[in-house]
Amino acid sequence: MRNVGAQESALFSGSIARAAAFLLLWLIISGADPAGLPAGAVAIGAATWTSLRLLPVGAWRFSPFRLTTLALHYLRQSVVAGVQVGWLAINPRLPLRLGFVTYPVQLAPGAARNTFSTLSSLLPGTLPAGSDERGALIIHCLDIGEPIAAQLRTEEALLVRAVGGD
């Protein structure tokens, strides 16, 4: 019985934390306009319910420091990717070796794998293009000569550490 109480407590505190985060986001978006609060309450409730269905409490154990580090890393990666792709687009003399790389993802199918797939699109010159029959990610690359698989292993490890995975 004691375990059930702990699960209910975790669900309650997780729900409150998510609702508070959505409230903060709503206040930022709406400019803290009190006239929008009724619509905001509905949106906050729907967002909280949806987030609990898609990512149950306890599925991931977030580390704020590691999550911030991951966010800053991907912000930098996104800027580097944008500059690299832009440079390749305006300088036709640079060699492109387009192709696909298959990467065997270690994450189980679900939210973590989907998050990794989304974040991997921020690597310079890469774009996830689906999965093969074994579940490995197929990555479209601007230059297949780059160490794409090694980069993806590093990125996957960063994500796993940030969300408290094994």
HELIX and SHEET records of a PDB file:
HELIX    1   1 ARG A    2  SER A   30  1                                  29    
HELIX    2   2 PRO A   34  GLY A   36  5                                   3    
HELIX    3   3 LEU A   37  LEU A   54  1                                  18    
HELIX    4   4 PRO A   64  ILE A   90  1                                  27    
HELIX    5   5 ALA A  111  SER A  120  1                                  10    
HELIX    6   6 ILE A  148  ALA A  162  1                                  15    
SHEET    1   A 3 GLY A  99  TYR A 103  0                                        
SHEET    2   A 3 LEU A 137  CYS A 141 -1                                        
SHEET    3   A 3 THR A 126  SER A 131 -1                                        
END                                                                             
